[in-house]
C-alpha cells in the first residue's frame, strides 16, 4: 500500500557543498561569489601547503550512519553535515563544487536537461540523447554551459600552486581504474610539490547503490573499503589537509508510471527531464491548471508540484544570475518526491533503467552530506 510521506526538504544554501567550494576559493585568494563556511575557513587558515578534496559519490550522512559505527575512521573525523544543492544529484552537485556556483548559474541542473534548440533531453556528462540513446556529434553540454573549474582558477591566481583533477576511468581517460590506482595517483601528484591542490572523485558507493539499493551487502563492503582507503591515504600524507565529502545521499525507491493515467498524460507536451525524483514536466498550452488538479489527485501525497515561477521565486536551484538558456530548460512544473517514489513515463524511452537505489528528490536523506577533515 502507498502511504503519505513527509514534506520535501529543500537545501540550505548558506551551508552547502557550494559554500565549501567558496571557502577553498577564499583560501587561495579568489573572491567567492557566495558565502563561505566559517568552520572550514578556520581550518584552512592554518596555511596548509597541500590540500586534497576527495568526493565519494553518494556517501551521504544516511549511508555513513547505516554502514559504519561511530568508532570507524570516517565518523571519528566528521566535522559536520551540510546540504547538497537541488536536485541532490551528481551533475548539479559536483559542478557546483568544482565551480563554486549554483546550478542555476552553471546551467548544470541535473542528470539530463532539455535543450530547446535541439528539442532533446541531453545527458550532460555523456552528450547523449536521454530518451533515444543517440550520441550527439557535438559536445552540446559544454558548448552551451561552459564551466571553469576551481583547479584552473587556483592555478591562474597562484601559479606556484600545482593543481590536478583525478577522476575514475572512464570519466577521465587517464584516470585510475581502481581505488588503489587512485591512491597511487594522489601520492604521485603530491610528491615533491611545494604547494598543491587536488580534487579526487570516485563513483563509489553511488554505483553500487543504483545497482543493488542502499541496504545491500555489496554497498556495506564498499563503504567499509573506502573507510580504509581514506585512513591509509591521509595517514600516508600527514602534511596534507584532506577534505572528504559526498555530493548527495541515496534512498531506496519505487517507480510510478505517469503514462498509465491517460487523462493526465494526455496533457503532457513532451518528455520529462531533470530527474525521476524531481521531474520537470512540460504541459500543453492552456492546460496547466487542469494538469495540476489531476496530478494532485493521483500523486499529491507523494510529490510536491512546484511551478516554474515558484521554483525561481524560492531560488530552488540556487542564488545568483541564471545562466543564459538555463530557464528555457524548465518545464511548467517540477514534481519533487517527498518520500520513496520516483516518477517517469515508460512511453518516453527507447530503454529505461529503473534503479532500486536513487537520489535527486526532496528527502533529508538525499540532501544531507558529510564533511570530514583529516590532518587539520
C-alpha positions as CSV (number, residue, x, y, z in Angstrom):
1,X,0.0,0.0,0.0
2,X,1.2,3.5,-0.8
3,X,1.2,5.8,2.2
4,X,1.5,9.5,2.5
5,X,5.0,10.9,3.0
6,X,6.5,13.9,4.7
7,X,7.0,17.3,3.0
8,X,10.1,17.7,0.9
9,X,13.4,19.0,2.4
10,X,15.0,21.9,0.4
11,X,18.7,22.9,0.5
12,X,20.3,25.3,2.9
13,X,22.2,27.5,0.5
14,X,24.2,29.1,3.3
15,X,25.7,25.8,4.4
16,X,26.1,23.7,1.3
17,X,28.6,21.9,-0.9
18,X,28.9,25.1,-2.9
19,X,29.8,27.2,0.2
20,X,32.6,24.7,0.9
21,X,34.0,25.5,-2.5
22,X,33.8,29.2,-1.8
23,X,35.9,28.6,1.3
24,X,38.5,26.9,-0.8
25,X,38.4,29.8,-3.3
26,X,38.8,32.3,-0.5
27,X,41.8,30.4,0.9
28,X,43.6,30.7,-2.4
29,X,42.9,34.4,-2.7
30,X,39.9,34.2,-5.1
31,X,37.0,36.3,-4.2
32,X,34.0,34.0,-3.9
33,X,30.6,34.9,-5.3
34,X,28.8,33.4,-2.3
35,X,29.2,32.8,1.4
36,X,32.0,30.7,2.8
37,X,31.8,28.2,5.7
38,X,33.3,29.6,8.9
39,X,34.3,26.2,10.2
40,X,36.2,25.3,7.1
41,X,37.7,28.9,6.8
42,X,39.2,28.4,10.3
43,X,40.8,25.1,9.5
44,X,42.2,26.4,6.2
45,X,43.6,29.4,7.9
46,X,46.3,27.1,9.4
47,X,48.1,27.5,6.0
48,X,48.3,24.0,4.6
49,X,50.7,23.6,1.7
50,X,48.9,20.6,0.3
51,X,45.0,20.4,0.1
52,X,43.2,17.4,-1.3
53,X,39.4,17.3,-1.7
54,X,38.0,13.8,-2.0
55,X,34.4,13.3,-3.2
56,X,32.8,9.9,-2.8
57,X,29.7,9.8,-4.9
58,X,26.5,9.1,-2.9
59,X,28.2,8.8,0.5
60,X,25.6,10.9,2.3
61,X,25.0,11.1,6.0
62,X,22.4,8.3,6.0
63,X,24.8,5.9,4.2
64,X,27.6,6.6,6.7
65,X,25.3,6.1,9.6
66,X,23.9,2.8,8.2
67,X,27.2,1.2,7.3
68,X,29.8,2.4,9.8
69,X,29.9,2.7,13.6
70,X,30.9,5.8,15.5
71,X,34.3,4.2,16.1
72,X,35.1,3.9,12.4
73,X,37.7,6.3,10.9
74,X,35.3,8.4,8.8
75,X,32.9,9.0,11.6
76,X,35.6,9.9,14.0
77,X,36.7,12.8,11.8
78,X,33.3,14.1,10.9
79,X,33.3,17.9,11.0
80,X,29.6,18.4,10.4
81,X,26.8,17.8,7.9
82,X,26.0,20.3,5.2
83,X,23.5,20.4,2.3
84,X,23.7,19.3,-1.2
85,X,22.3,21.5,-4.0
86,X,18.9,20.9,-5.6
87,X,18.4,18.5,-7.1
88,X,20.8,16.4,-5.0
89,X,22.4,14.7,-7.9
90,X,25.9,14.3,-9.3
91,X,25.8,16.5,-12.4
92,X,24.4,19.5,-10.4
93,X,26.3,19.0,-7.1
94,X,29.8,18.2,-8.4
95,X,29.6,21.0,-10.9
96,X,28.7,23.4,-8.1
97,X,31.6,22.1,-6.0
98,X,34.1,22.5,-8.9
99,X,32.9,26.0,-10.0
100,X,31.7,27.5,-6.7
101,X,28.4,28.4,-8.5
102,X,24.9,27.3,-8.0
103,X,23.1,25.0,-10.6
104,X,21.1,28.0,-11.9
105,X,24.3,29.9,-12.6
106,X,26.0,27.0,-14.4
107,X,23.1,25.5,-16.3
108,X,24.1,22.1,-15.0
109,X,20.7,21.5,-13.4
110,X,20.5,17.7,-13.3
111,X,21.4,14.4,-15.0
112,X,19.6,15.3,-18.2
113,X,18.5,18.8,-19.3
114,X,16.2,20.0,-22.1
115,X,17.8,21.8,-25.0
116,X,15.0,23.7,-26.7
117,X,17.1,24.4,-29.8
118,X,17.5,20.7,-30.4
119,X,14.2,19.6,-28.8
120,X,16.1,16.9,-26.9
121,X,16.8,15.9,-23.4
122,X,20.6,15.5,-23.2
123,X,22.6,13.7,-20.6
124,X,25.0,16.4,-19.7
125,X,28.0,14.3,-18.8
126,X,27.7,11.9,-21.8
127,X,26.4,14.1,-24.6
128,X,23.7,11.5,-25.3
129,X,20.0,11.9,-26.0
130,X,18.4,10.7,-22.8
131,X,15.3,9.3,-24.4
132,X,16.7,7.7,-27.6
133,X,20.3,6.8,-26.5
134,X,21.7,8.6,-29.6
135,X,25.1,10.0,-29.2
136,X,25.3,13.6,-30.5
137,X,28.0,14.8,-32.9
138,X,28.9,17.9,-30.8
139,X,29.6,18.3,-27.1
140,X,26.5,20.4,-26.6
141,X,26.6,20.3,-22.8
142,X,29.9,22.1,-22.7
143,X,29.2,24.3,-25.6
144,X,26.0,25.7,-24.1
145,X,27.1,25.6,-20.5
146,X,30.9,26.0,-20.4
147,X,32.4,25.7,-17.0
148,X,35.7,26.8,-15.4
149,X,36.8,24.6,-12.5
150,X,38.4,25.8,-9.3
151,X,41.6,23.9,-10.2
152,X,42.1,26.3,-13.1
153,X,41.1,29.4,-11.1
154,X,43.5,28.5,-8.3
155,X,46.5,27.9,-10.6
156,X,45.8,31.2,-12.5
157,X,45.7,33.1,-9.2
158,X,48.6,31.2,-7.7
159,X,51.0,30.0,-10.4
160,X,53.2,28.3,-7.8
161,X,50.3,26.1,-6.7
162,X,50.2,22.8,-8.6
163,X,46.6,21.6,-9.3
164,X,45.1,18.4,-10.6
165,X,41.8,16.7,-11.2
166,X,41.8,12.9,-10.7
167,X,38.6,11.1,-11.6
168,X,37.8,7.5,-12.2
169,X,38.3,5.9,-15.6
170,X,36.4,6.3,-18.0
171,X,35.1,9.6,-16.6
172,X,38.7,10.7,-17.1
173,X,40.5,8.9,-19.9
174,X,43.8,8.7,-18.0
175,X,42.0,8.3,-14.6
176,X,42.6,5.3,-12.3
177,X,40.6,2.1,-12.7
178,X,40.8,1.1,-9.1
179,X,40.9,2.9,-5.7
180,X,44.4,1.5,-5.3
181,X,45.3,3.2,-8.6
182,X,43.7,6.4,-7.4
183,X,45.8,6.3,-4.2
184,X,48.9,6.0,-6.3
185,X,48.0,8.9,-8.5
186,X,47.4,11.1,-5.4
187,X,50.8,10.1,-4.0
188,X,52.5,10.8,-7.3
189,X,50.9,14.2,-7.6
190,X,51.8,15.3,-4.1
191,X,55.3,14.1,-4.2
192,X,57.9,16.9,-4.2
193,X,55.3,19.6,-4.6
194,X,55.9,22.7,-2.5
195,X,52.2,23.7,-2.8
196,X,49.4,21.7,-4.3
197,X,45.6,21.4,-4.6
198,X,43.9,18.3,-5.9
199,X,40.4,17.1,-6.5
200,X,39.8,13.3,-6.4
201,X,36.4,11.9,-7.5
202,X,35.2,8.3,-7.1
203,X,31.8,6.9,-8.0
204,X,31.5,4.5,-5.0
205,X,29.1,3.8,-3.3
206,X,26.7,5.5,-5.8
207,X,27.3,3.0,-8.5
208,X,26.6,0.0,-6.2
209,X,23.5,1.7,-4.6
210,X,22.0,2.3,-8.0
211,X,22.5,-1.4,-8.8
212,X,21.5,-3.0,-5.6
213,X,19.8,-0.5,-3.4
214,X,21.2,1.1,-0.2
215,X,20.8,-1.9,2.1
216,X,22.9,-4.5,0.2
217,X,25.9,-6.3,1.5
218,X,27.9,-5.0,-1.6
219,X,27.2,-1.4,-0.5
220,X,28.3,-2.1,3.1
221,X,31.5,-3.8,1.9
222,X,32.3,-0.8,-0.4
223,X,31.7,1.8,2.3
224,X,34.0,-0.1,4.7
225,X,36.6,-0.3,1.9
226,X,36.6,3.4,1.3
227,X,36.8,3.9,5.1
228,X,40.1,2.0,4.9
229,X,41.2,3.9,1.8
230,X,40.7,7.3,3.4
231,X,42.5,6.2,6.6
232,X,45.5,4.9,4.6
233,X,45.8,7.9,2.2
234,X,45.5,10.5,4.9
235,X,48.0,8.8,7.3
236,X,50.5,8.3,4.4
237,X,50.4,12.1,3.8
238,X,50.4,13.7,7.3
239,X,51.4,17.1,5.9
240,X,48.3,17.2,3.6
241,X,44.9,18.5,4.6
242,X,42.3,16.1,3.3
243,X,38.6,17.2,3.0
244,X,36.2,14.4,2.4
245,X,32.6,14.9,1.3
246,X,29.8,13.4,-0.7
247,X,27.6,15.1,-3.4
248,X,24.3,13.6,-2.1
249,X,22.8,10.8,-0.2
250,X,20.7,7.9,-1.5
251,X,17.3,6.2,-0.9
252,X,15.6,3.0,-2.0
253,X,12.9,3.9,-4.4
254,X,9.8,2.6,-6.2
255,X,8.5,3.9,-9.5
256,X,5.2,5.3,-10.7
257,X,4.5,5.3,-14.4
258,X,2.6,8.6,-15.2
259,X,1.6,7.4,-18.7
260,X,-0.7,4.9,-17.2
261,X,-3.1,7.7,-16.2
262,X,-4.2,8.7,-19.7
263,X,-6.3,11.7,-18.6
264,X,-3.2,13.1,-17.0
265,X,-0.6,12.1,-19.5
266,X,-2.6,13.5,-22.5
267,X,-1.9,16.9,-21.1
268,X,1.9,16.5,-21.3
269,X,3.6,18.3,-24.2
270,X,6.9,16.5,-24.4
271,X,9.2,14.0,-22.4
272,X,10.1,14.9,-18.8
273,X,13.7,15.9,-17.9
274,X,16.0,16.5,-14.9
275,X,15.5,13.6,-12.5
276,X,12.9,10.9,-11.9
277,X,12.7,12.1,-8.3
278,X,12.5,15.8,-9.4
279,X,10.9,15.6,-12.8
280,X,10.5,18.7,-14.9
281,X,7.1,18.4,-16.7
282,X,6.1,20.3,-19.9
283,X,2.4,20.8,-20.2
284,X,0.3,21.7,-23.3
285,X,-0.6,25.3,-23.6
286,X,-3.6,26.3,-21.5
287,X,-3.7,23.0,-19.7
288,X,-1.6,23.9,-16.6
289,X,-4.4,24.3,-14.1
290,X,-6.1,21.1,-15.3
291,X,-2.8,19.2,-15.1
292,X,-2.1,20.4,-11.6
293,X,-5.5,19.3,-10.4
294,X,-5.3,15.8,-11.9
295,X,-1.7,15.4,-10.8
296,X,-2.7,16.2,-7.2
297,X,-5.5,13.6,-7.3
298,X,-3.1,10.8,-8.3
299,X,0.2,11.9,-6.9
300,X,-0.3,14.7,-4.4
301,X,0.6,12.5,-1.4
302,X,3.9,11.6,-2.9
303,X,5.2,14.6,-4.8
304,X,5.2,18.3,-4.3
305,X,4.3,20.0,-7.6
306,X,6.2,23.3,-7.9
307,X,5.6,25.7,-10.8
308,X,8.4,27.1,-12.8
309,X,7.7,30.6,-11.5
310,X,7.6,29.3,-7.9
311,X,10.9,27.4,-8.3
312,X,12.6,30.6,-9.5
313,X,11.0,32.7,-6.8
314,X,12.1,30.4,-3.9
315,X,15.5,30.0,-5.6
316,X,15.2,26.3,-5.7
317,X,18.2,25.9,-7.9
318,X,20.3,28.4,-6.1
319,X,21.0,32.1,-6.0
320,X,22.8,34.4,-8.4
321,X,22.2,35.3,-12.1
322,X,20.7,32.5,-14.1
323,X,23.0,31.1,-16.8
324,X,21.8,32.0,-20.3
325,X,19.5,29.4,-21.5
326,X,19.0,27.6,-18.2
327,X,15.5,28.9,-17.5
328,X,14.5,27.7,-21.0
329,X,15.1,24.2,-20.0
330,X,12.5,24.3,-17.3
331,X,9.1,22.7,-17.8
332,X,5.9,24.2,-16.4
333,X,6.2,22.1,-13.2
334,X,8.7,20.2,-11.2
335,X,7.4,17.1,-9.4
336,X,9.6,16.7,-6.3
337,X,9.5,13.4,-4.4
338,X,8.6,13.6,-0.7
339,X,9.4,10.0,0.0
340,X,10.2,6.7,-1.6
341,X,8.6,7.2,-5.0
342,X,10.1,8.3,-8.3
343,X,8.0,9.2,-11.4
344,X,8.6,8.5,-15.1
345,X,6.7,7.6,-18.3
346,X,7.5,4.3,-19.9
347,X,6.4,5.7,-23.3
348,X,9.2,8.2,-23.4
349,X,12.2,6.0,-23.6
350,X,13.8,3.6,-26.0
351,X,15.3,1.9,-23.0
352,X,14.7,2.9,-19.4
353,X,16.7,1.9,-16.3
354,X,14.7,1.8,-13.1
355,X,17.3,1.5,-10.3
356,X,16.4,0.2,-6.9
357,X,18.5,3.0,-5.3
358,X,18.3,6.6,-6.4
359,X,18.6,10.3,-5.5
360,X,17.6,13.7,-6.7
361,X,14.5,14.1,-4.7
362,X,13.3,16.2,-1.7
363,X,14.1,14.0,1.3
364,X,16.6,14.8,4.0
365,X,18.4,11.5,3.3
366,X,19.3,12.7,-0.2
367,X,20.1,16.3,0.8
368,X,22.4,15.8,3.8
369,X,26.1,15.2,3.1
370,X,29.0,14.7,5.3
371,X,32.2,16.8,5.5
372,X,35.2,15.2,7.2
373,X,38.6,16.8,7.8
374,X,41.9,14.9,8.2
375,X,45.3,16.2,9.3
376,X,44.0,19.6,10.3
